[in-house]
């Protein structure tokens, strides 16, 4: 498991490739394992609830930052990722 690896891809807006996404997810896992108190939503149920709430409100997040909300989010792929992780080893 180890410590959180600081990389240039620690922020979501820096993710450009599959490999960077994998690294980002691994770093999130290290964060929650090593510093659970640093996460407000530090259980899976809380995290998933916050994720669904954020997705509902995400247009506002981007608009408040002066950005255009993404129009072509690969929702099916995100769903596949979340569902597959419930079974994949």
Secondary structure, DSSP 8 states (H G I E B T S, - for coil): --S----TT-SGGG--SHHHHHHHHHHHHHHHHH-GGG-SS-SHHHHHHHHHHHHHHHHHHHHHTT----S---HHHHHHHHHHTTT--
